[in-house]
Amino acid sequence: MAEQVTPHFTRNTTSCPVPELATGTTVSEAVEQLRRRRSALAAVRDEQETLTGMVSLDDLLVPLMGPHTA
């Protein structure tokens, strides 16, 4: 009988790093960075590298697009 091998997954092999934005990043800069990284989510850090929040591409774009009309 053949031995079954269980794949070994680690944090580095199963996920992509989340992009990080500085608190002073403009909306247009943030959108461009997320597009370049092909990411829909970014961590926001202050000058001391403290995590201050998370922002999604939707958070950035919806206010610019106006109300949704069907």
C-alpha positions in Angstrom: 0.0 0.0 0.0 1.3 3.4 -0.9 2.2 5.9 1.8 -0.1 8.9 1.9 1.7 12.2 2.0 0.0 15.2 3.7 1.1 18.5 2.2 2.8 20.8 4.6 1.3 24.3 4.4 2.7 27.3 6.1 1.5 30.9 6.3 4.1 31.8 3.6 3.0 29.2 1.2 -0.8 29.6 1.4 -1.3 33.3 1.4 -0.1 36.5 -0.1 1.2 39.4 2.1 -1.4 42.1 2.7 -0.2 45.5 1.3 0.4 48.2 3.8 -0.5 51.8 3.5 0.6 54.8 5.6 -2.1 56.8 7.4 -1.4 59.8 5.1 -1.9 57.9 1.8 -4.4 59.6 -0.5 -7.3 57.7 -1.9 -5.9 57.8 -5.4 -2.5 56.5 -4.2 -4.2 53.7 -2.2 -6.3 52.6 -5.1 -3.2 52.5 -7.4 -1.2 50.5 -4.8 -4.0 48.0 -4.4 -4.5 47.7 -8.2 -0.7 47.1 -8.7 -0.7 44.4 -6.0 -3.9 42.9 -7.2 -5.3 43.1 -3.7 -8.7 44.1 -2.4 -7.5 44.8 1.2 -4.7 46.7 2.8 -3.4 47.3 6.3 -3.1 50.9 7.5 -0.1 51.7 9.7 0.9 54.9 11.5 4.4 56.5 11.7 5.3 54.1 14.6 4.3 51.1 12.4 1.3 50.4 14.6 -1.7 48.8 12.9 -4.4 51.5 12.9 -6.9 49.7 10.6 -7.8 47.9 7.5 -9.2 49.4 4.3 -10.8 47.6 1.3 -10.9 48.7 -2.3 -14.7 49.0 -1.9 -14.2 51.4 1.0 -12.1 53.6 -1.3 -14.2 53.4 -4.5 -17.9 53.5 -3.4 -17.8 57.1 -2.2 -16.2 58.2 -5.5 -18.8 56.4 -7.6 -21.9 57.8 -5.9 -25.1 56.0 -5.0 -25.8 52.7 -6.7 -28.7 52.8 -9.2 -30.2 49.6 -10.6 
